[in-house]
């Protein structure tokens, strides 16, 4: 998974110290099985609609940001989506959510968007 997350960091343009931090985080690894409580999952689903939806559309079909519906991101690895959520996209309107989310929560959100969560 380390190589896939490093590759995801390069794809979103994370450079310099941010890339080093990303690589360090990837070395630790975020597993899909990292615990995200049921209460937190409900909060994260609300975040998807209210916060992500403000730029990506309330149905996540696109707006200022690209569509985030499962079909639109099906070809993107969950690690790439999680890295985009966690670190943002430098030079774009996509902010880093790192101050508000853990790496496990970012990966959970990515899997939720892709329709992979139970």
C-alpha positions in Angstrom: 0.0 0.0 0.0 3.0 2.3 0.7 3.8 2.5 -3.0 0.2 3.2 -4.0 -0.1 6.0 -1.6 3.2 7.6 -2.7 2.0 7.3 -6.3 -1.3 9.0 -5.2 0.6 11.8 -3.6 2.6 12.4 -6.8 -0.7 12.4 -8.9 -2.2 15.1 -6.8 0.9 17.2 -6.9 2.0 16.9 -3.3 5.6 18.1 -3.2 8.4 19.0 -0.8 7.7 18.7 2.9 4.1 17.7 2.3 5.4 14.8 0.1 7.7 13.7 2.9 4.9 13.9 5.4 2.7 11.9 3.1 5.3 9.3 2.5 5.8 9.0 6.3 2.1 8.6 6.8 2.0 6.0 4.1 4.8 4.1 5.7 2.7 3.8 8.8 -0.2 2.7 6.6 -3.9 3.2 6.8 -5.8 0.0 6.6 -9.4 -0.1 5.6 -10.1 -2.0 8.8 -8.9 1.0 10.9 -11.8 1.6 13.3 -14.2 4.4 12.5 -17.0 4.3 15.1 -20.6 4.1 14.0 -21.2 7.6 15.5 -18.3 9.0 13.6 -19.5 7.3 10.4 -22.8 9.2 10.7 -20.9 12.5 11.2 -18.8 11.7 8.1 -21.8 11.0 6.0 -23.2 14.3 7.1 -19.9 16.0 6.2 -20.1 14.4 2.7 -23.4 16.1 2.0 -23.0 19.4 3.8 -19.3 20.2 3.3 -18.2 18.2 0.2 -21.6 18.9 -1.3 -21.1 22.6 -1.1 -18.4 22.4 -3.9 -19.2 19.0 -5.5 -23.0 19.4 -5.6 -25.5 18.2 -3.0 -25.9 15.0 -4.9 -22.1 14.9 -5.4 -22.7 15.1 -9.2 -20.3 18.0 -9.6 -20.2 21.7 -9.3 -17.2 23.9 -8.5 -15.5 20.5 -7.9 -15.7 17.4 -10.0 -18.4 14.7 -9.5 -17.7 12.3 -6.6 -20.4 9.7 -7.4 -19.2 6.1 -7.4 -19.3 5.8 -11.2 -17.3 9.0 -11.7 -14.4 7.9 -9.4 -14.6 4.1 -10.1 -11.2 4.1 -11.9 -9.4 5.9 -9.0 -7.8 3.9 -6.3 -9.3 4.5 -2.8 -5.8 5.6 -1.6 -5.7 8.3 -4.3 -9.2 9.6 -3.3 -8.2 9.4 0.4 -5.0 11.3 -0.3 -6.9 14.0 -2.1 -9.3 14.4 0.8 -6.6 14.4 3.4 -4.0 16.6 1.7 -6.2 18.6 -0.7 -5.0 19.5 -4.2 -2.4 22.3 -4.2 -3.2 25.1 -6.7 -7.0 24.3 -6.7 -10.0 25.0 -4.6 -9.7 21.6 -2.9 -8.6 22.2 0.7 -6.8 19.7 2.9 -9.1 18.1 5.4 -6.1 16.9 7.5 -7.0 19.3 10.4 -10.4 17.7 10.7 -10.0 14.1 9.8 -7.7 11.2 10.6 -6.1 9.2 7.8 -8.4 6.3 8.6 -11.4 8.6 8.3 -10.2 9.9 4.9 -9.9 6.3 3.7 -13.3 5.5 5.1 -14.8 8.5 3.2 -13.0 7.4 0.0 -14.5 3.9 0.3 -17.9 5.4 1.1 -17.7 7.5 -2.1 -16.7 4.5 -4.1 -19.5 2.4 -2.6 -17.1 0.0 -0.9 -18.2 0.4 2.7 -20.7 -2.2 4.2 
